[in-house]
């Protein structure tokens, strides 16, 4: 659809972050929340104009309603899950991406409730997370060979910011040198998005395979129950160098 085409243009031009239509709504003294649409019609990006996750945290955090134990880590997520129809929450450095549960719930009804919960959260002065996040998925370790190190670097510096700009996230989950398959996990607005597979193929695979010939395919492991609720990091400018 139109939102997906806008995302792909942003991925290709890297850094040209198109101005999404947004409305600033005063909720309390000094607090405004801006909303931005995402390629996924079931997800909406909320920008409170304040820090969401601490500056020292290098990864985003993805939580789902069906993982109550995980949600206990986040007072903000607990508040948002009180809203009937909120299915998942992704928190970045300065934004919150909320995914609603299908077409039975409209943003016209949900948006004021989400606004109210975010306002109360900041009024209480609580942290978004009660503990520190795990180490980054793209942290290059001594065990990583040259191929894996380059894959991680590309995800971290070129892919992540563009995906996160639309309220989503992509996490590195592994590379199989025998098959050339890079495993990733989508989070935030990317989950359940009709354009997710297209974005993966054309954007992520295109960038990785261009710089790393060993990469042959991308596999989204987001449906793996053992990986649901796991948190980690962010994405940017995909094909700028490809267009040079």
C-alpha positions as CSV (number, residue, x, y, z in Angstrom):
1,X,0.0,0.0,0.0
2,X,0.9,3.7,0.1
3,X,2.5,3.4,3.6
4,X,4.7,0.6,2.4
5,X,5.9,2.5,-0.6
6,X,6.8,5.5,1.6
7,X,8.9,3.2,3.8
8,X,10.7,1.7,0.8
9,X,11.5,5.2,-0.5
10,X,12.9,6.0,2.8
11,X,14.9,2.8,2.8
12,X,16.4,3.6,-0.6
13,X,17.2,7.2,0.0
14,X,18.5,6.5,3.6
15,X,18.4,9.5,5.7
16,X,15.6,11.3,3.9
17,X,13.1,10.7,6.7
18,X,9.9,12.0,5.2
19,X,7.7,14.1,7.4
20,X,4.8,12.0,8.6
21,X,1.5,13.7,9.3
22,X,1.4,14.1,13.1
23,X,-0.8,15.9,15.6
24,X,0.6,17.3,18.8
25,X,-1.8,16.9,21.7
26,X,-1.4,18.7,25.0
27,X,-2.0,16.2,27.8
28,X,-0.5,17.8,30.8
29,X,1.6,20.8,31.7
30,X,4.8,20.6,29.5
31,X,3.9,17.2,28.0
32,X,2.8,16.7,24.4
33,X,2.5,13.5,22.5
34,X,3.0,13.3,18.7
35,X,1.6,10.4,16.7
36,X,3.0,9.1,13.4
37,X,1.6,6.4,11.1
38,X,3.6,3.3,10.3
39,X,3.5,0.9,7.3
40,X,1.4,-1.4,9.5
41,X,-2.1,-0.1,9.8
42,X,-2.5,-2.0,13.1
43,X,0.5,-0.1,14.7
44,X,0.9,3.6,15.6
45,X,4.0,5.4,16.8
46,X,3.7,7.7,19.8
47,X,6.4,10.3,20.5
48,X,6.0,11.9,24.0
49,X,8.8,14.5,23.3
50,X,10.7,13.0,26.3
51,X,13.1,10.1,26.9
52,X,11.4,6.7,26.9
53,X,14.3,4.4,27.4
54,X,17.5,5.6,29.3
55,X,20.2,7.0,27.1
56,X,22.6,4.2,28.1
57,X,20.4,1.5,26.7
58,X,21.4,0.5,23.2
59,X,18.4,-1.7,22.3
60,X,14.7,-1.3,22.0
61,X,12.3,-3.4,24.0
62,X,9.4,-5.4,22.5
63,X,6.6,-6.7,24.8
64,X,3.4,-8.6,24.0
65,X,0.2,-8.9,26.0
66,X,0.5,-12.7,26.1
67,X,3.8,-12.5,28.0
68,X,2.8,-11.2,31.5
69,X,6.1,-12.1,33.1
70,X,7.9,-10.0,30.5
71,X,5.5,-7.1,30.9
72,X,6.2,-7.0,34.6
73,X,9.6,-5.5,33.7
74,X,7.9,-2.4,32.4
75,X,5.6,-0.1,34.3
76,X,4.8,1.7,31.0
77,X,3.9,-1.6,29.2
78,X,1.7,-2.6,32.1
79,X,-0.2,0.6,31.9
80,X,-0.7,0.3,28.1
81,X,-1.9,-3.3,28.4
82,X,-4.7,-2.1,30.6
83,X,-6.2,-0.7,27.4
84,X,-8.5,-3.3,25.9
85,X,-7.3,-3.8,22.3
86,X,-3.5,-3.1,22.8
87,X,-1.7,-6.2,21.6
88,X,2.0,-5.3,21.8
89,X,4.3,-2.5,22.8
90,X,7.7,-1.6,21.4
91,X,9.8,1.1,23.3
92,X,12.6,3.0,21.7
93,X,14.8,5.7,22.9
94,X,12.2,8.4,22.3
95,X,9.1,6.7,21.1
96,X,6.5,4.0,21.9
97,X,5.0,1.9,19.1
98,X,1.7,0.4,20.0
99,X,0.1,-2.4,18.0
100,X,-3.6,-3.0,18.3
101,X,-5.5,-6.3,18.1
102,X,-7.0,-6.4,14.6
103,X,-9.9,-4.5,13.0
104,X,-12.2,-4.9,16.0
105,X,-10.6,-1.9,17.6
106,X,-10.3,1.5,16.0
107,X,-7.5,4.0,16.6
108,X,-10.2,6.7,17.1
109,X,-11.3,4.8,20.2
110,X,-7.9,3.5,21.4
111,X,-5.8,6.6,20.8
112,X,-7.2,8.8,23.7
113,X,-6.8,5.8,26.1
114,X,-3.2,5.3,25.1
115,X,-2.6,9.1,25.5
116,X,-4.1,9.0,29.0
117,X,-1.9,6.0,30.1
118,X,1.3,7.6,28.7
119,X,0.4,10.9,30.5
120,X,-0.2,9.1,33.8
121,X,3.1,7.2,33.4
122,X,5.1,10.3,33.1
123,X,3.1,12.0,35.9
124,X,4.1,9.2,38.2
125,X,7.8,9.5,37.3
126,X,8.4,5.8,37.0
127,X,11.1,4.3,34.8
128,X,10.0,2.6,31.5
129,X,12.0,-0.5,32.6
130,X,12.8,-1.9,36.0
131,X,16.0,-3.7,34.9
132,X,18.7,-3.3,32.4
133,X,18.4,-4.7,28.9
134,X,20.5,-7.5,27.6
135,X,23.6,-6.8,25.6
136,X,23.0,-5.7,22.0
137,X,22.3,-8.3,19.4
138,X,24.7,-6.6,17.0
139,X,27.6,-6.4,19.5
140,X,30.6,-7.8,17.7
141,X,32.4,-10.5,19.8
142,X,35.7,-12.3,19.6
143,X,33.8,-15.4,18.4
144,X,32.4,-13.6,15.3
145,X,34.1,-14.2,12.0
146,X,34.5,-11.5,9.4
147,X,31.2,-12.3,7.7
148,X,29.1,-12.2,10.9
149,X,30.9,-9.0,12.0
150,X,30.0,-7.3,8.8
151,X,26.4,-8.4,8.9
152,X,26.0,-7.1,12.4
153,X,27.7,-3.8,11.4
154,X,25.4,-3.3,8.4
155,X,22.2,-4.1,10.5
156,X,23.4,-1.7,13.2
157,X,24.5,1.3,11.1
158,X,22.5,1.1,7.9
159,X,19.3,-1.0,8.3
160,X,18.1,-0.3,11.8
161,X,17.4,3.5,11.8
162,X,15.1,3.3,8.8
163,X,13.0,0.5,10.3
164,X,12.9,2.2,13.7
165,X,11.9,5.4,12.0
166,X,8.6,3.7,11.2
167,X,8.1,2.4,14.7
168,X,9.5,-1.0,14.0
169,X,12.7,-3.0,14.9
170,X,14.8,-5.8,13.5
171,X,17.0,-8.0,15.6
172,X,19.9,-10.1,14.4
173,X,19.4,-13.8,15.4
174,X,22.1,-15.7,13.6
175,X,23.8,-16.6,10.4
176,X,24.2,-20.1,8.8
177,X,27.3,-20.2,6.7
178,X,26.2,-23.4,5.1
179,X,23.0,-22.0,3.6
180,X,23.8,-18.3,3.6
181,X,20.6,-17.6,5.6
182,X,20.6,-14.6,8.0
183,X,18.0,-15.0,10.7
184,X,16.3,-11.9,12.0
185,X,13.3,-11.1,14.2
186,X,10.9,-8.3,13.5
187,X,9.3,-6.3,16.3
188,X,7.2,-3.2,16.9
189,X,5.1,-2.0,13.9
190,X,6.7,-4.7,11.7
191,X,4.9,-7.5,13.4
192,X,1.9,-8.6,11.4
193,X,2.5,-5.9,8.8
194,X,1.4,-6.9,5.3
195,X,4.6,-5.3,3.9
196,X,7.0,-7.0,6.3
197,X,8.1,-9.8,4.0
198,X,8.6,-7.3,1.1
199,X,10.6,-5.0,3.2
200,X,12.8,-7.8,4.4
201,X,13.4,-9.1,0.9
202,X,13.9,-5.8,-0.9
203,X,15.5,-3.8,1.8
204,X,17.4,-6.0,4.3
205,X,18.4,-8.7,1.9
206,X,19.4,-6.3,-0.8
207,X,21.7,-4.3,1.4
208,X,23.3,-7.4,3.1
209,X,23.8,-9.4,-0.1
210,X,25.3,-6.4,-1.9
211,X,28.1,-6.0,0.7
212,X,28.3,-9.6,1.9
213,X,28.0,-12.0,-1.1
214,X,27.8,-14.9,1.4
215,X,24.3,-13.8,2.3
216,X,21.7,-15.7,0.2
217,X,18.4,-15.4,2.1
218,X,16.7,-13.7,5.0
219,X,14.5,-15.7,7.5
220,X,12.2,-14.0,9.9
221,X,12.1,-16.1,13.1
222,X,9.6,-13.8,14.9
223,X,7.0,-16.5,15.1
224,X,9.3,-18.8,17.1
225,X,7.6,-19.0,20.5
226,X,11.0,-19.2,22.2
227,X,11.9,-15.8,20.7
228,X,8.6,-13.9,21.3
229,X,9.0,-11.2,23.9
230,X,12.8,-11.1,23.6
231,X,14.1,-7.5,23.3
232,X,17.1,-5.8,21.5
233,X,17.9,-2.9,18.9
234,X,17.5,-0.4,15.9
235,X,17.9,0.3,12.0
236,X,18.9,3.0,9.2
237,X,19.6,4.2,5.6
238,X,19.5,1.1,3.4
239,X,20.5,1.8,-0.1
240,X,22.2,5.2,-0.2
241,X,25.5,3.7,-1.2
242,X,23.8,1.4,-3.7
243,X,22.5,4.5,-5.5
244,X,26.0,6.1,-5.7
